[in-house]
Amino acid sequence: MSGPRIRLAGLADLDVLAPLFDAYRQFYEQPSDLTLARAFLEQRLRRAESVVLLAEDAAGQGLGFCQLYPTFCSVEAQPIFSLYDLFVSPEARRLGLGRALLRAAEGLALERGVARLDLTTARSNARAQALYESEGWVLDQVFLAYQRYPGAARPSLQQA
């Protein structure tokens, strides 16, 4: 009996990936929407806007995934991956799949000549942080991350 394997996913894997992606979004307090999950993944894969690594058991049952977005670092003038999504289904946790997915992402980065992998995670996700640090990921102590939603109201400037 063979253990779980990790491989590149494609459009043919959408039925396996979509429930995992939907569960990932629910973990981050988004409402379940399997149709949205499938459509989002389909667009990313069809347009080659992301790379997805799929962890599955010997029967082809999806156990987890990692989604990487190819982008660039202008300062280093190199391609990088933004590791935006990493998820292992609750029933498959504690099997080392998160670690295996991280290592597979790094292997793919090396294979494709990517200079760096970046990721962000919720401040409250201590378990994931411990995993990342145990794999040699370094917490950025230099840069702050900001967000702006286009069209959102701007705070009024008040004269003192």
C-alpha positions in Angstrom: 0.0 0.0 0.0 1.5 3.3 -1.0 1.1 6.6 0.9 -0.1 9.9 -0.2 1.5 11.5 -3.2 1.9 15.1 -4.3 1.6 16.2 -8.0 0.8 19.1 -10.2 -2.9 19.6 -10.6 -4.7 20.6 -13.8 -8.1 21.3 -15.1 -9.0 17.6 -15.0 -8.6 17.8 -11.2 -11.2 20.6 -10.5 -13.7 18.1 -9.0 -11.1 17.0 -6.5 -9.7 20.5 -5.9 -12.9 22.5 -5.5 -14.1 21.0 -2.2 -10.6 21.4 -0.7 -10.5 25.1 -1.8 -14.0 25.6 -0.5 -13.0 24.2 2.9 -9.8 26.4 2.9 -12.0 29.5 2.3 -14.3 28.4 5.2 -11.2 28.1 7.4 -10.8 31.8 6.8 -14.4 32.5 7.7 -15.8 32.7 4.2 -19.2 31.2 3.4 -19.2 27.8 1.6 -19.6 28.3 -2.1 -18.5 25.3 -4.1 -19.5 26.9 -7.4 -17.4 29.9 -6.7 -14.4 27.8 -5.5 -14.5 25.7 -8.7 -14.9 28.7 -11.0 -12.0 30.6 -9.3 -9.7 27.6 -9.6 -10.7 27.0 -13.2 -9.9 30.5 -14.2 -6.5 30.5 -12.5 -5.5 27.2 -14.1 -7.0 27.9 -17.5 -5.2 31.3 -17.6 -1.9 29.8 -16.2 -2.2 32.3 -13.4 -1.4 29.9 -10.6 0.2 26.5 -10.1 -1.5 24.0 -7.8 0.1 21.1 -6.1 -2.4 18.4 -5.0 -1.9 15.9 -2.2 -3.9 12.8 -2.8 -4.2 9.2 -1.5 -3.7 6.1 -3.5 -7.4 6.1 -4.6 -7.1 9.7 -5.9 -9.0 11.3 -3.0 -7.8 14.8 -2.4 -6.2 15.4 0.9 -4.7 18.9 0.6 -3.3 21.4 -1.8 -0.9 24.3 -2.2 -1.5 27.2 -4.6 1.4 29.2 -5.9 1.1 32.5 -7.8 4.0 33.3 -10.1 5.1 36.9 -9.7 8.3 38.9 -9.6 10.5 40.7 -7.2 11.6 44.0 -8.8 14.4 44.6 -6.2 16.0 41.2 -6.9 14.9 41.3 -10.6 13.9 37.7 -10.3 10.7 35.6 -10.5 9.2 34.5 -7.2 6.2 32.4 -6.1 3.6 33.8 -3.7 2.4 30.7 -1.7 -1.0 32.0 -1.1 -3.0 28.9 -0.2 -2.0 25.8 1.8 -4.6 23.5 3.1 -4.8 20.0 4.4 -8.3 18.5 5.1 -8.9 17.9 8.8 -9.1 14.2 8.5 -5.6 14.1 6.8 -3.9 16.4 9.3 -0.9 15.2 11.3 0.3 13.0 8.4 3.0 15.4 7.4 1.2 16.6 4.3 1.6 20.3 5.1 5.3 19.8 5.3 5.3 17.7 2.2 3.4 20.3 0.3 5.9 23.0 1.4 8.8 20.9 0.3 7.1 20.2 -3.0 6.6 23.9 -3.5 10.2 24.5 -2.8 11.3 21.8 -5.2 9.1 23.2 -7.9 10.6 26.7 -7.3 14.1 25.2 -7.7 13.1 23.4 -10.8 11.6 26.5 -12.4 14.4 28.9 -11.4 12.3 30.8 -8.9 14.4 32.9 -6.6 12.2 33.1 -3.5 8.9 31.9 -2.1 6.8 34.3 0.0 3.7 33.6 2.1 1.5 35.2 4.6 -0.7 33.6 7.2 -3.1 34.8 9.9 -1.4 36.0 13.1 -3.6 33.6 15.0 -2.5 30.5 13.0 0.3 29.5 15.4 0.3 25.9 14.2 1.1 27.0 10.6 3.7 29.4 11.8 5.5 26.7 13.7 5.5 24.5 10.6 6.9 27.3 8.4 9.7 28.1 10.9 10.6 24.4 11.3 11.0 24.3 7.5 13.4 27.3 7.5 10.9 30.0 6.5 12.0 33.3 8.0 9.5 35.8 9.4 9.9 39.2 7.7 11.1 41.7 10.3 11.6 44.6 7.8 8.5 45.1 5.7 4.9 45.8 6.7 2.1 44.7 4.5 -0.8 47.1 3.6 -4.1 46.5 1.8 -6.4 48.8 0.0 -9.7 47.8 -1.6 -10.3 49.9 -4.7 -13.2 52.3 -4.3 -13.3 52.0 -0.5 -14.0 55.3 1.3 -10.9 57.2 2.3 -10.6 58.6 5.8 -11.3 62.3 6.0 -8.3 64.5 6.7 -9.0 66.5 9.8 -7.1 69.7 10.4 -5.7 69.9 14.0 
